[in-house]
Amino acid sequence: MIKSDLLSPEQLIGVWHLVSATGLFEQGRTTALFGANPIGRLIYDQQGTVSLQITASDVPLFLSGDRQQGTEQEVRTAFENYSGYFGTYEVDVSSAMVIHQIEGGSFPNWRNTKQIRYLKMADGLLYMQTTPIRLRDNAMVAKLVWRRL
């Protein structure tokens, strides 16, 4: 877990740009989630709404130019290199975490679930760490770094 100073809900409000996305597997192996240069946005508003979008920057275009006419490989590559969701959030200051209540997104299994993210702010960056999640039959913790736009 990330050791963190107290974090107020007001500190999260705004639009954040993804700096890095790393996965740490239980065996100690790390991986660059979404490739070498992922792009993403994280938005927290004053009404308690959250939206997160992350994708690999090098996903090939569909040859057909039609999102409904992608080949199986094109669709699979696009899906596996994208993560997005929206919902509401609440901050638990004493535990330095934010709880995302997912309403919908790219992974349907997260719909109507609470996803915990541990937080730390330092040097103008927001460090976010997930609880363990499953990725290709392995437990992994995602470590994301965001910079306010």
N, C-alpha and C positions, 0 to 999 in steps of 0.2 A: 504494500500500500504506500501511497505517497504521504509523507509527513507534511502537514500544511499548517500555516497560520490561519486564524479565523478568516472566514470569507463571507462577505455580506452579499445578499441577493442582488443588490444594486450594482455590484462590481461585475456581474455577468451580463447585464443588459447591454445589448448592442449586436453588431455583426462581427464575426470572427472569421479569419482566413486560416486555412490549414497550413501549418509549417511542416509537420512530419507525422507519419503514421507507422508505428512499429508494433509488430506482434511478438510477444514473448511466450514461448511454449513451455509446458511444465518440465520438459527435459532440458531446458536452458537454451534451446535454439531460438534465434531471433529471425524475423523476416520483415522485409519492407512491405507493409500492407499497401495494396493498390499501386505497386511498382515504385520506381525510383523517384518519381516526381508527382505524387498525388495532388489533386486539387480538391478543395472543399470549402463549404461555408457552414457556419453554425450561428444560428440566430436565436437570441433570447429577447423577448419583449417585456414591457412593463405589466402586461396583462397575464403573464405566466405561460406564454406560448413558446414552444421550442420547435425549431426546424433544423435538421442536419442533413447535409448532402456531401458525399465523398465519392470521387471516382478516380480511376487511373487516368493520367493525361494522354496516354498513348493507345487508347482503345481504337481499333480500326473502324473506319466508317463502313456502313452497310453498302455493299456494291449496288443494290437496287435503289438506294436513296429513299426507301419506304420503310418506316419502322414496323409495319405489319408484314413485310415481305423478306425479313432477314432469314438467312439460312440458319439451321440448327446451331452451327458453330458460331455464327455471328451473334445470335441471341444469347447463347451460353456465355461467350466471352464478355459481352456487354453486362449481363447480369452478375457474373462473378467479380467484375471489376467496378461495381457500384454498390453503395449502401446509402439509403436515405430513409428518413422517417420524420414524422411530425407528431405533435401532441402538446402536453402541458408539462410543467416542471415545478418542483419545489426544492428549496435549498435547506439542507440540514447543516446549519452553521457549526454546531458542536462536533459533528463528525466529518466536517469538510467534504461534504458530498452533495451532489445534486441528484434528484430522482426524476427521471424522464418517464412520464406516463404515456406510452405509445398508443396513438389512435390509429395510425396506418403507416405503411412504408413498404420498402422493397422486400423485406423478409416477413411474410405473413404470420409466422409463429410468434413474432413480438407484439402483434396487435393485442391491445388490452392487457399489456404486461407493464410492470415497472422495471426499468433498467437503471441500475445504480452506477454513478460515475463519481470516482474520487477526484478531488480537485486540489490544485495548488497554484497560486499566482506568484510569479517572480520575474523581475526584469521585464515587465510589460507583456509577459507570456502567460497563457493559461495552459497548465498541464492537466490532462485528463486521463484517468486510467479506469478501465472497465473491471467489473468482476469477471471471473473466468467464463469464457464463452466457448462453444464448440466450433471448431474449424477443421474440416477434413478428419473427423474422428479423433481430434486431439483437443485438449483443454488449452486455451490461449488467453492471455490478458493483452488487450490492445492498449497501447500508450500513444495518445494523441497530443500534439502540441499546436496551440492556436495563438494567433496574433490578432488583436483588435484592428478592424479596418477604420 
